[in-house]
Amino acid sequence: MDIRVTEFKTACEAIAHAAAKDMAAVLLNSKPVAVSRKDAERLETAGVSFAYLCDHKGTVVTVPVNGKEV
């Protein structure tokens, strides 16, 4: 599967970039990255384990996808 990712040093950086570019911030293979929303859907449909990264009142939270907590 060909997925374009932009890797960041921190989850906060990935979340900020994704929000500014209408992308999704995810934790993929233990790395915070930004991907297109369509690519995030493709990962989910393909059964890839990852987690969405979200900022909830200044705290980074993860939302696991496909049954594996990351």
PQR file with spaces between the fields and no chain letter, atoms N, CA, C, O and H, PARSE charges and radii, in Angstrom:
ATOM       1  N    MET     1       0.842   -1.170    0.000 -0.4000 1.5000
ATOM       2  CA   MET     1       0.000    0.000    0.000 -0.0000 2.0000
ATOM       3  C    MET     1       0.893    1.240    0.000  0.5500 1.7000
ATOM       4  O    MET     1       1.824    1.347    0.798 -0.5500 1.4000
ATOM       5  N    ASP     2       0.605    2.146   -0.878 -0.4000 1.5000
ATOM       6  CA   ASP     2       1.384    3.379   -0.995 -0.0000 2.0000
ATOM       7  C    ASP     2       0.673    4.502   -0.247  0.5500 1.7000
ATOM       8  O    ASP     2      -0.356    5.011   -0.693 -0.5500 1.4000
ATOM       9  H    ASP     2      -0.152    2.060   -1.526  0.4000 1.0000
ATOM      10  N    ILE     3       1.243    4.882    0.904 -0.4000 1.5000
ATOM      11  CA   ILE     3       0.677    5.933    1.747 -0.0000 2.0000
ATOM      12  C    ILE     3       1.717    7.037    1.888  0.5500 1.7000
ATOM      13  O    ILE     3       2.872    6.766    2.216 -0.5500 1.4000
ATOM      14  H    ILE     3       2.078    4.469    1.266  0.4000 1.0000
ATOM      15  N    ARG     4       1.315    8.268    1.645 -0.4000 1.5000
ATOM      16  CA   ARG     4       2.219    9.408    1.848 -0.0000 2.0000
ATOM      17  C    ARG     4       2.107    9.882    3.289  0.5500 1.7000
ATOM      18  O    ARG     4       1.017   10.191    3.771 -0.5500 1.4000
ATOM      19  H    ARG     4       0.377    8.488    1.378  0.4000 1.0000
ATOM      20  N    VAL     5       3.242    9.936    3.967 -0.4000 1.5000
ATOM      21  CA   VAL     5       3.257   10.399    5.349 -0.0000 2.0000
ATOM      22  C    VAL     5       4.264   11.528    5.494  0.5500 1.7000
ATOM      23  O    VAL     5       5.259   11.592    4.774 -0.5500 1.4000
ATOM      24  H    VAL     5       4.127    9.685    3.575  0.4000 1.0000
ATOM      25  N    THR     6       3.987   12.414    6.436 -0.4000 1.5000
ATOM      26  CA   THR     6       4.944   13.428    6.852 -0.0000 2.0000
ATOM      27  C    THR     6       5.216   13.147    8.319  0.5500 1.7000
ATOM      28  O    THR     6       4.320   13.258    9.155 -0.5500 1.4000
ATOM      29  H    THR     6       3.178   12.362    7.022  0.4000 1.0000
ATOM      30  N    GLU     7       6.457   12.782    8.632 -0.4000 1.5000
ATOM      31  CA   GLU     7       6.814   12.399    9.990 -0.0000 2.0000
ATOM      32  C    GLU     7       7.218   13.614   10.825  0.5500 1.7000
ATOM      33  O    GLU     7       7.828   14.557   10.319 -0.5500 1.4000
ATOM      34  H    GLU     7       7.186   12.692    7.952  0.4000 1.0000
ATOM      35  N    PHE     8       6.867   13.575   12.112 -0.4000 1.5000
ATOM      36  CA   PHE     8       7.174   14.659   13.041 -0.0000 2.0000
ATOM      37  C    PHE     8       7.871   14.111   14.276  0.5500 1.7000
ATOM      38  O    PHE     8       7.785   12.920   14.576 -0.5500 1.4000
ATOM      39  H    PHE     8       6.371   12.810   12.523  0.4000 1.0000
ATOM      40  N    LYS     9       8.563   14.996   14.987 -0.4000 1.5000
ATOM      41  CA   LYS     9       9.251   14.591   16.212 -0.0000 2.0000
ATOM      42  C    LYS     9       8.267   14.349   17.351  0.5500 1.7000
ATOM      43  O    LYS     9       8.489   13.484   18.198 -0.5500 1.4000
ATOM      44  H    LYS     9       8.633   15.963   14.742  0.4000 1.0000
ATOM      45  N    THR    10       7.177   15.119   17.367 -0.4000 1.5000
ATOM      46  CA   THR    10       6.216   14.992   18.467 -0.0000 2.0000
ATOM      47  C    THR    10       4.789   14.853   17.933  0.5500 1.7000
ATOM      48  O    THR    10       4.480   15.234   16.803 -0.5500 1.4000
ATOM      49  H    THR    10       6.997   15.822   16.679  0.4000 1.0000
ATOM      50  N    ALA    11       3.948   14.302   18.778 -0.4000 1.5000
ATOM      51  CA   ALA    11       2.533   14.185   18.435 -0.0000 2.0000
ATOM      52  C    ALA    11       1.902   15.568   18.279  0.5500 1.7000
ATOM      53  O    ALA    11       1.058   15.771   17.406 -0.5500 1.4000
ATOM      54  H    ALA    11       4.199   13.994   19.696  0.4000 1.0000
ATOM      55  N    CYS    12       2.307   16.512   19.120 -0.4000 1.5000
ATOM      56  CA   CYS    12       1.750   17.875   19.041 -0.0000 2.0000
ATOM      57  C    CYS    12       2.041   18.516   17.684  0.5500 1.7000
ATOM      58  O    CYS    12       1.183   19.186   17.110 -0.5500 1.4000
ATOM      59  H    CYS    12       2.992   16.347   19.830  0.4000 1.0000
ATOM      60  N    GLU    13       3.247   18.307   17.180 -0.4000 1.5000
ATOM      61  CA   GLU    13       3.595   18.850   15.858 -0.0000 2.0000
ATOM      62  C    GLU    13       2.743   18.211   14.772  0.5500 1.7000
ATOM      63  O    GLU    13       2.266   18.901   13.872 -0.5500 1.4000
ATOM      64  H    GLU    13       3.944   17.763   17.646  0.4000 1.0000
ATOM      65  N    ALA    14       2.548   16.900   14.850 -0.4000 1.5000
ATOM      66  CA   ALA    14       1.734   16.193   13.852 -0.0000 2.0000
ATOM      67  C    ALA    14       0.288   16.685   13.896  0.5500 1.7000
ATOM      68  O    ALA    14      -0.333   16.891   12.853 -0.5500 1.4000
ATOM      69  H    ALA    14       2.936   16.339   15.582  0.4000 1.0000
ATOM      70  N    ILE    15      -0.243   16.872   15.094 -0.4000 1.5000
ATOM      71  CA   ILE    15      -1.619   17.343   15.249 -0.0000 2.0000
ATOM      72  C    ILE    15      -1.773   18.749   14.673  0.5500 1.7000
ATOM      73  O    ILE    15      -2.734   19.019   13.953 -0.5500 1.4000
ATOM      74  H    ILE    15       0.262   16.704   15.941  0.4000 1.0000
ATOM      75  N    ALA    16      -0.846   19.636   14.980 -0.4000 1.5000
ATOM      76  CA   ALA    16      -0.913   21.017   14.483 -0.0000 2.0000
ATOM      77  C    ALA    16      -0.826   21.057   12.958  0.5500 1.7000
ATOM      78  O    ALA    16      -1.590   21.772   12.310 -0.5500 1.4000
ATOM      79  H    ALA    16      -0.065   19.417   15.565  0.4000 1.0000
ATOM      80  N    HIS    17       0.097   20.295   12.390 -0.4000 1.5000
ATOM      81  CA   HIS    17       0.255   20.269   10.934 -0.0000 2.0000
ATOM      82  C    HIS    17      -1.009   19.716   10.276  0.5500 1.7000
ATOM      83  O    HIS    17      -1.510   20.285    9.307 -0.5500 1.4000
ATOM      84  H    HIS    17       0.718   19.714   12.917  0.4000 1.0000
ATOM      85  N    ALA    18      -1.514   18.618   10.803 -0.4000 1.5000
ATOM      86  CA   ALA    18      -2.702   17.992   10.224 -0.0000 2.0000
ATOM      87  C    ALA    18      -3.901   18.942   10.274  0.5500 1.7000
ATOM      88  O    ALA    18      -4.674   19.025    9.320 -0.5500 1.4000
ATOM      89  H    ALA    18      -1.106   18.156   11.591  0.4000 1.0000
ATOM      90  N    ALA    19      -4.048   19.648   11.375 -0.4000 1.5000
ATOM      91  CA   ALA    19      -5.170   20.589   11.508 -0.0000 2.0000
ATOM      92  C    ALA    19      -5.057   21.727   10.496  0.5500 1.7000
ATOM      93  O    ALA    19      -6.060   22.161    9.930 -0.5500 1.4000
ATOM      94  H    ALA    19      -3.419   19.581   12.150  0.4000 1.0000
ATOM      95  N    ALA    20      -3.858   22.200   10.274 -0.4000 1.5000
ATOM      96  CA   ALA    20      -3.643   23.310    9.339 -0.0000 2.0000
ATOM      97  C    ALA    20      -3.844   22.899    7.888  0.5500 1.7000
ATOM      98  O    ALA    20      -4.199   23.725    7.047 -0.5500 1.4000
ATOM      99  H    ALA    20      -3.043   21.848   10.734  0.4000 1.0000
ATOM     100  N    LYS    21      -3.618   21.630    7.595 -0.4000 1.5000
ATOM     101  CA   LYS    21      -3.672   21.153    6.205 -0.0000 2.0000
ATOM     102  C    LYS    21      -4.886   20.268    5.916  0.5500 1.7000
ATOM     103  O    LYS    21      -4.957   19.655    4.851 -0.5500 1.4000
ATOM     104  H    LYS    21      -3.329   20.959    8.278  0.4000 1.0000
ATOM     105  N    ASP    22      -5.843   20.194    6.848 -0.4000 1.5000
ATOM     106  CA   ASP    22      -7.017   19.326    6.705 -0.0000 2.0000
ATOM     107  C    ASP    22      -6.597   17.877    6.452  0.5500 1.7000
ATOM     108  O    ASP    22      -7.083   17.221    5.531 -0.5500 1.4000
ATOM     109  H    ASP    22      -5.785   20.692    7.713  0.4000 1.0000
ATOM     110  N    MET    23      -5.685   17.401    7.295 -0.4000 1.5000
ATOM     111  CA   MET    23      -5.195   16.029    7.228 -0.0000 2.0000
ATOM     112  C    MET    23      -5.550   15.322    8.533  0.5500 1.7000
ATOM     113  O    MET    23      -6.245   15.879    9.383 -0.5500 1.4000
ATOM     114  H    MET    23      -5.290   17.933    8.043  0.4000 1.0000
ATOM     115  N    ALA    24      -5.070   14.102    8.681 -0.4000 1.5000
ATOM     116  CA   ALA    24      -5.260   13.345    9.919 -0.0000 2.0000
ATOM     117  C    ALA    24      -3.901   13.117   10.562  0.5500 1.7000
ATOM     118  O    ALA    24      -2.933   12.765    9.887 -0.5500 1.4000
ATOM     119  H    ALA    24      -4.505   13.649    7.991  0.4000 1.0000
ATOM     120  N    ALA    25      -3.839   13.322   11.870 -0.4000 1.5000
ATOM     121  CA   ALA    25      -2.626   13.019   12.627 -0.0000 2.0000
ATOM     122  C    ALA    25      -2.791   11.613   13.190  0.5500 1.7000
ATOM     123  O    ALA    25      -3.803   11.302   13.818 -0.5500 1.4000
ATOM     124  H    ALA    25      -4.625   13.608   12.418  0.4000 1.0000
ATOM     125  N    VAL    26      -1.794   10.768   12.962 -0.4000 1.5000
ATOM     126  CA   VAL    26      -1.875    9.390   13.441 -0.0000 2.0000
ATOM     127  C    VAL    26      -0.542    8.945   14.018  0.5500 1.7000
ATOM     128  O    VAL    26       0.508    9.516   13.722 -0.5500 1.4000
ATOM     129  H    VAL    26      -0.972   11.020   12.452  0.4000 1.0000
ATOM     130  N    LEU    27      -0.608    7.920   14.842 -0.4000 1.5000
ATOM     131  CA   LEU    27       0.576    7.249   15.349 -0.0000 2.0000
ATOM     132  C    LEU    27       0.679    5.952   14.566  0.5500 1.7000
ATOM     133  O    LEU    27      -0.149    5.056   14.728 -0.5500 1.4000
ATOM     134  H    LEU    27      -1.461    7.456   15.082  0.4000 1.0000
ATOM     135  N    LEU    28       1.691    5.852   13.720 -0.4000 1.5000
ATOM     136  CA   LEU    28       1.857    4.707   12.830 -0.0000 2.0000
ATOM     137  C    LEU    28       3.249    4.139   13.053  0.5500 1.7000
ATOM     138  O    LEU    28       4.246    4.840   12.879 -0.5500 1.4000
ATOM     139  H    LEU    28       2.364    6.581   13.589  0.4000 1.0000
ATOM     140  N    ASN    29       3.319    2.868   13.438 -0.4000 1.5000
ATOM     141  CA   ASN    29       4.610    2.245   13.768 -0.0000 2.0000
ATOM     142  C    ASN    29       5.356    3.060   14.828  0.5500 1.7000
ATOM     143  O    ASN    29       6.568    3.257   14.736 -0.5500 1.4000
ATOM     144  H    ASN    29       2.510    2.298   13.579  0.4000 1.0000
ATOM     145  N    SER    30       4.624    3.520   15.818 -0.4000 1.5000
ATOM     146  CA   SER    30       5.162    4.297   16.952 -0.0000 2.0000
ATOM     147  C    SER    30       5.722    5.653   16.557  0.5500 1.7000
ATOM     148  O    SER    30       6.482    6.250   17.319 -0.5500 1.4000
ATOM     149  H    SER    30       3.640    3.359   15.893  0.4000 1.0000
ATOM     150  N    LYS    31       5.360    6.150   15.381 -0.4000 1.5000
ATOM     151  CA   LYS    31       5.838    7.456   14.914 -0.0000 2.0000
ATOM     152  C    LYS    31       4.654    8.379   14.665  0.5500 1.7000
ATOM     153  O    LYS    31       3.676    7.981   14.033 -0.5500 1.4000
ATOM     154  H    LYS    31       4.742    5.665   14.762  0.4000 1.0000
ATOM     155  N    PRO    32       4.739    9.615   15.162 -0.5600 1.5000
ATOM     156  CA   PRO    32       3.672   10.578   14.871  0.2800 2.0000
ATOM     157  C    PRO    32       3.812   11.096   13.442  0.5500 1.7000
ATOM     158  O    PRO    32       4.856   11.628   13.062 -0.5500 1.4000
ATOM     159  N    VAL    33       2.761   10.936   12.664 -0.4000 1.5000
ATOM     160  CA   VAL    33       2.784   11.348   11.265 -0.0000 2.0000
ATOM     161  C    VAL    33       1.469   12.024   10.909  0.5500 1.7000
ATOM     162  O    VAL    33       0.468   11.881   11.611 -0.5500 1.4000
ATOM     163  H    VAL    33       1.913   10.504   12.973  0.4000 1.0000
ATOM     164  N    ALA    34       1.491   12.762    9.806 -0.4000 1.5000
ATOM     165  CA   ALA    34       0.273   13.320    9.223 -0.0000 2.0000
ATOM     166  C    ALA    34       0.052   12.627    7.887  0.5500 1.7000
ATOM     167  O    ALA    34       0.985   12.448    7.104 -0.5500 1.4000
ATOM     168  H    ALA    34       2.304   12.879    9.235  0.4000 1.0000
ATOM     169  N    VAL    35      -1.191   12.242    7.640 -0.4000 1.5000
ATOM     170  CA   VAL    35      -1.565   11.594    6.386 -0.0000 2.0000
ATOM     171  C    VAL    35      -2.851   12.241    5.890  0.5500 1.7000
ATOM     172  O    VAL    35      -3.563   12.891    6.657 -0.5500 1.4000
ATOM     173  H    VAL    35      -1.948   12.387    8.276  0.4000 1.0000
ATOM     174  N    SER    36      -3.143   12.063    4.616 -0.4000 1.5000
ATOM     175  CA   SER    36      -4.418   12.570    4.111 -0.0000 2.0000
ATOM     176  C    SER    36      -5.546   11.792    4.787  0.5500 1.7000
ATOM     177  O    SER    36      -5.359   10.656    5.223 -0.5500 1.4000
ATOM     178  H    SER    36      -2.565   11.536    3.993  0.4000 1.0000
ATOM     179  N    ARG    37      -6.700   12.411    4.865 -0.4000 1.5000
ATOM     180  CA   ARG    37      -7.846   11.717    5.464 -0.0000 2.0000
ATOM     181  C    ARG    37      -8.188   10.459    4.667  0.5500 1.7000
ATOM     182  O    ARG    37      -8.581    9.441    5.237 -0.5500 1.4000
ATOM     183  H    ARG    37      -6.852   13.334    4.511  0.4000 1.0000
ATOM     184  N    LYS    38      -8.038   10.538    3.362 -0.4000 1.5000
ATOM     185  CA   LYS    38      -8.311    9.378    2.505 -0.0000 2.0000
ATOM     186  C    LYS    38      -7.328    8.244    2.806  0.5500 1.7000
ATOM     187  O    LYS    38      -7.727    7.081    2.865 -0.5500 1.4000
ATOM     188  H    LYS    38      -7.719   11.365    2.899  0.4000 1.0000
ATOM     189  N    ASP    39      -6.049    8.573    2.996 -0.4000 1.5000
ATOM     190  CA   ASP    39      -5.064    7.543    3.336 -0.0000 2.0000
ATOM     191  C    ASP    39      -5.350    6.934    4.707  0.5500 1.7000
ATOM     192  O    ASP    39      -5.144    5.735    4.900 -0.5500 1.4000
ATOM     193  H    ASP    39      -5.725    9.518    2.948  0.4000 1.0000
ATOM     194  N    ALA    40      -5.817    7.732    5.654 -0.4000 1.5000
ATOM     195  CA   ALA    40      -6.178    7.200    6.970 -0.0000 2.0000
ATOM     196  C    ALA    40      -7.328    6.193    6.823  0.5500 1.7000
ATOM     197  O    ALA    40      -7.325    5.144    7.469 -0.5500 1.4000
ATOM     198  H    ALA    40      -5.984    8.705    5.498  0.4000 1.0000
ATOM     199  N    GLU    41      -8.289    6.511    5.989 -0.4000 1.5000
ATOM     200  CA   GLU    41      -9.396    5.583    5.735 -0.0000 2.0000
ATOM     201  C    GLU    41      -8.891    4.309    5.071  0.5500 1.7000
ATOM     202  O    GLU    41      -9.354    3.214    5.390 -0.5500 1.4000
ATOM     203  H    GLU    41      -8.292    7.363    5.465  0.4000 1.0000
ATOM     204  N    ARG    42      -7.951    4.448    4.156 -0.4000 1.5000
ATOM     205  CA   ARG    42      -7.373    3.269    3.483 -0.0000 2.0000
ATOM     206  C    ARG    42      -6.646    2.377    4.479  0.5500 1.7000
ATOM     207  O    ARG    42      -6.760    1.153    4.415 -0.5500 1.4000
ATOM     208  H    ARG    42      -7.575    5.338    3.897  0.4000 1.0000
ATOM     209  N    LEU    43      -5.891    2.989    5.408 -0.4000 1.5000
ATOM     210  CA   LEU    43      -5.205    2.210    6.440 -0.0000 2.0000
ATOM     211  C    LEU    43      -6.216    1.433    7.286  0.5500 1.7000
ATOM     212  O    LEU    43      -6.033    0.250    7.572 -0.5500 1.4000
ATOM     213  H    LEU    43      -5.799    3.983    5.459  0.4000 1.0000
ATOM     214  N    GLU    44      -7.272    2.119    7.671 -0.4000 1.5000
ATOM     215  CA   GLU    44      -8.308    1.484    8.492 -0.0000 2.0000
ATOM     216  C    GLU    44      -8.958    0.318    7.759  0.5500 1.7000
ATOM     217  O    GLU    44      -9.120   -0.766    8.321 -0.5500 1.4000
ATOM     218  H    GLU    44      -7.421    3.080    7.438  0.4000 1.0000
ATOM     219  N    THR    45      -9.328    0.544    6.505 -0.4000 1.5000
ATOM     220  CA   THR    45      -9.978   -0.489    5.703 -0.0000 2.0000
ATOM     221  C    THR    45      -9.058   -1.692    5.481  0.5500 1.7000
ATOM     222  O    THR    45      -9.526   -2.829    5.425 -0.5500 1.4000
ATOM     223  H    THR    45      -9.197    1.424    6.049  0.4000 1.0000
ATOM     224  N    ALA    46      -7.764   -1.444    5.355 -0.4000 1.5000
ATOM     225  CA   ALA    46      -6.799   -2.520    5.115 -0.0000 2.0000
ATOM     226  C    ALA    46      -6.461   -3.306    6.382  0.5500 1.7000
ATOM     227  O    ALA    46      -5.753   -4.311    6.316 -0.5500 1.4000
ATOM     228  H    ALA    46      -7.384   -0.520    5.400  0.4000 1.0000
ATOM     229  N    GLY    47      -6.964   -2.856    7.534 -0.4000 1.5000
ATOM     230  CA   GLY    47      -6.711   -3.580    8.773 -0.0000 2.0000
ATOM     231  C    GLY    47      -5.408   -3.236    9.456  0.5500 1.7000
ATOM     232  O    GLY    47      -4.965   -3.955   10.352 -0.5500 1.4000
ATOM     233  H    GLY    47      -7.540   -2.040    7.588  0.4000 1.0000
ATOM     234  N    VAL    48      -4.787   -2.143    9.044 -0.4000 1.5000
ATOM     235  CA   VAL    48      -3.524   -1.713    9.648 -0.0000 2.0000
ATOM     236  C    VAL    48      -3.800   -1.156   11.047  0.5500 1.7000
ATOM     237  O    VAL    48      -4.729   -0.373   11.238 -0.5500 1.4000
ATOM     238  H    VAL    48      -5.147   -1.558    8.317  0.4000 1.0000
ATOM     239  N    SER    49      -2.984   -1.567   12.020 -0.4000 1.5000
ATOM     240  CA   SER    49      -3.120   -1.041   13.381 -0.0000 2.0000
ATOM     241  C    SER    49      -2.422    0.310   13.481  0.5500 1.7000
ATOM     242  O    SER    49      -1.246    0.442   13.143 -0.5500 1.4000
ATOM     243  H    SER    49      -2.229   -2.204   11.864  0.4000 1.0000
ATOM     244  N    PHE    50      -3.160    1.305   13.948 -0.4000 1.5000
ATOM     245  CA   PHE    50      -2.609    2.636   14.167 -0.0000 2.0000
ATOM     246  C    PHE    50      -3.525    3.350   15.141  0.5500 1.7000
ATOM     247  O    PHE    50      -4.522    2.781   15.585 -0.5500 1.4000
ATOM     248  H    PHE    50      -4.115    1.198   14.223  0.4000 1.0000
ATOM     249  N    ALA    51      -3.204    4.579   15.476 -0.4000 1.5000
ATOM     250  CA   ALA    51      -4.077    5.354   16.357 -0.0000 2.0000
ATOM     251  C    ALA    51      -4.163    6.782   15.846  0.5500 1.7000
ATOM     252  O    ALA    51      -3.160    7.379   15.454 -0.5500 1.4000
ATOM     253  H    ALA    51      -2.394    5.042   15.116  0.4000 1.0000
ATOM     254  N    TYR    52      -5.366    7.316   15.855 -0.4000 1.5000
ATOM     255  CA   TYR    52      -5.529    8.733   15.563 -0.0000 2.0000
ATOM     256  C    TYR    52      -4.980    9.517   16.745  0.5500 1.7000
ATOM     257  O    TYR    52      -5.137    9.102   17.894 -0.5500 1.4000
ATOM     258  H    TYR    52      -6.180    6.832   16.174  0.4000 1.0000
ATOM     259  N    LEU    53      -4.342   10.636   16.474 -0.4000 1.5000
ATOM     260  CA   LEU    53      -3.847   11.537   17.515 -0.0000 2.0000
ATOM     261  C    LEU    53      -4.782   12.730   17.601  0.5500 1.7000
ATOM     262  O    LEU    53      -5.130   13.328   16.583 -0.5500 1.4000
ATOM     263  H    LEU    53      -4.215   10.973   15.541  0.4000 1.0000
ATOM     264  N    CYS    54      -5.187   13.072   18.809 -0.4000 1.5000
ATOM     265  CA   CYS    54      -6.110   14.187   19.018 -0.0000 2.0000
ATOM     266  C    CYS    54      -5.639   15.041   20.186  0.5500 1.7000
ATOM     267  O    CYS    54      -5.008   14.548   21.121 -0.5500 1.4000
ATOM     268  H    CYS    54      -4.904   12.586   19.636  0.4000 1.0000
ATOM     269  N    ASP    55      -5.954   16.318   20.115 -0.4000 1.5000
ATOM     270  CA   ASP    55      -5.691   17.228   21.220 -0.0000 2.0000
ATOM     271  C    ASP    55      -7.023   17.451   21.944  0.5500 1.7000
ATOM     272  O    ASP    55      -7.971   17.984   21.368 -0.5500 1.4000
ATOM     273  H    ASP    55      -6.467   16.718   19.355  0.4000 1.0000
ATOM     274  N    HIS    56      -7.079   17.039   23.202 -0.4000 1.5000
ATOM     275  CA   HIS    56      -8.281   17.220   23.997 -0.0000 2.0000
ATOM     276  C    HIS    56      -7.946   18.136   25.172  0.5500 1.7000
ATOM     277  O    HIS    56      -7.416   17.700   26.193 -0.5500 1.4000
ATOM     278  H    HIS    56      -6.309   16.606   23.670  0.4000 1.0000
ATOM     279  N    LYS    57      -8.269   19.412   24.997 -0.4000 1.5000
ATOM     280  CA   LYS    57      -8.024   20.417   26.040 -0.0000 2.0000
ATOM     281  C    LYS    57      -6.558   20.453   26.470  0.5500 1.7000
ATOM     282  O    LYS    57      -6.242   20.551   27.656 -0.5500 1.4000
ATOM     283  H    LYS    57      -8.700   19.766   24.167  0.4000 1.0000
ATOM     284  N    GLY    58      -5.671   20.371   25.473 -0.4000 1.5000
ATOM     285  CA   GLY    58      -4.242   20.464   25.749 -0.0000 2.0000
ATOM     286  C    GLY    58      -3.552   19.150   26.068  0.5500 1.7000
ATOM     287  O    GLY    58      -2.344   19.130   26.304 -0.5500 1.4000
ATOM     288  H    GLY    58      -5.928   20.291   24.510  0.4000 1.0000
ATOM     289  N    THR    59      -4.292   18.063   26.079 -0.4000 1.5000
ATOM     290  CA   THR    59      -3.724   16.743   26.335 -0.0000 2.0000
ATOM     291  C    THR    59      -3.824   15.908   25.067  0.5500 1.7000
ATOM     292  O    THR    59      -4.889   15.831   24.455 -0.5500 1.4000
ATOM     293  H    THR    59      -5.273   18.079   25.888  0.4000 1.0000
ATOM     294  N    VAL    60      -2.719   15.284   24.672 -0.4000 1.5000
ATOM     295  CA   VAL    60      -2.735   14.419   23.497 -0.0000 2.0000
ATOM     296  C    VAL    60      -3.364   13.087   23.886  0.5500 1.7000
ATOM     297  O    VAL    60      -2.948   12.445   24.851 -0.5500 1.4000
ATOM     298  H    VAL    60      -1.854   15.346   25.170  0.4000 1.0000
ATOM     299  N    VAL    61      -4.364   12.688   23.126 -0.4000 1.5000
ATOM     300  CA   VAL    61      -5.009   11.386   23.333 -0.0000 2.0000
ATOM     301  C    VAL    61      -4.906   10.569   22.054  0.5500 1.7000
ATOM     302  O    VAL    61      -4.839   11.119   20.954 -0.5500 1.4000
ATOM     303  H    VAL    61      -4.702   13.209   22.342  0.4000 1.0000
ATOM     304  N    THR    62      -4.895    9.261   22.209 -0.4000 1.5000
ATOM     305  CA   THR    62      -4.865    8.372   21.044 -0.0000 2.0000
ATOM     306  C    THR    62      -6.180    7.616   20.960  0.5500 1.7000
ATOM     307  O    THR    62      -6.786    7.263   21.972 -0.5500 1.4000
ATOM     308  H    THR    62      -4.950    8.814   23.102  0.4000 1.0000
ATOM     309  N    VAL    63      -6.600    7.378   19.728 -0.4000 1.5000
ATOM     310  CA   VAL    63      -7.806    6.600   19.473 -0.0000 2.0000
ATOM     311  C    VAL    63      -7.379    5.397   18.645  0.5500 1.7000
ATOM     312  O    VAL    63      -7.190    5.510   17.434 -0.5500 1.4000
ATOM     313  H    VAL    63      -6.107    7.664   18.906  0.4000 1.0000
ATOM     314  N    PRO    64      -7.224    4.234   19.300 -0.5600 1.5000
ATOM     315  CA   PRO    64      -6.751    3.040   18.587  0.2800 2.0000
ATOM     316  C    PRO    64      -7.703    2.601   17.488  0.5500 1.7000
ATOM     317  O    PRO    64      -8.922    2.713   17.621 -0.5500 1.4000
ATOM     318  N    VAL    65      -7.132    2.101   16.406 -0.4000 1.5000
ATOM     319  CA   VAL    65      -7.898    1.597   15.275 -0.0000 2.0000
ATOM     320  C    VAL    65      -7.421    0.185   14.967  0.5500 1.7000
ATOM     321  O    VAL    65      -6.224   -0.099   15.001 -0.5500 1.4000
ATOM     322  H    VAL    65      -6.141    2.010   16.298  0.4000 1.0000
ATOM     323  N    ASN    66      -8.363   -0.691   14.667 -0.4000 1.5000
ATOM     324  CA   ASN    66      -8.095   -2.074   14.290 -0.0000 2.0000
ATOM     325  C    ASN    66      -7.517   -2.920   15.421  0.5500 1.7000
ATOM     326  O    ASN    66      -6.621   -3.738   15.209 -0.5500 1.4000
ATOM     327  H    ASN    66      -9.336   -0.460   14.639  0.4000 1.0000
ATOM     328  N    GLY    67      -8.035   -2.712   16.603 -0.4000 1.5000
ATOM     329  CA   GLY    67      -7.853   -3.645   17.692 -0.0000 2.0000
ATOM     330  C    GLY    67      -6.541   -3.695   18.416  0.5500 1.7000
ATOM     331  O    GLY    67      -6.382   -4.533   19.304 -0.5500 1.4000
ATOM     332  H    GLY    67      -8.762   -2.048   16.776  0.4000 1.0000
ATOM     333  N    LYS    68      -5.600   -2.860   18.096 -0.4000 1.5000
ATOM     334  CA   LYS    68      -4.331   -2.905   18.798 -0.0000 2.0000
ATOM     335  C    LYS    68      -4.047   -1.524   19.368  0.5500 1.7000
ATOM     336  O    LYS    68      -4.037   -0.526   18.648 -0.5500 1.4000
ATOM     337  H    LYS    68      -5.729   -2.180   17.374  0.4000 1.0000
ATOM     338  N    GLU    69      -3.817   -1.486   20.672 -0.4000 1.5000
ATOM     339  CA   GLU    69      -3.452   -0.197   21.276 -0.0000 2.0000
ATOM     340  C    GLU    69      -2.000    0.077   20.971  0.5500 1.7000
ATOM     341  O    GLU    69      -1.147   -0.803   21.087 -0.5500 1.4000
ATOM     342  H    GLU    69      -3.826   -2.297   21.258  0.4000 1.0000
ATOM     343  N    VAL    70      -1.729    1.303   20.582 -0.4000 1.5000
ATOM     344  CA   VAL    70      -0.350    1.687   20.232 -0.0000 2.0000
ATOM     345  C    VAL    70       0.170    2.736   21.181  0.5500 1.7000
ATOM     346  O    VAL    70       1.309    3.182   21.045 -0.5500 1.4000
ATOM     347  H    VAL    70      -2.422    2.018   20.487  0.4000 1.0000
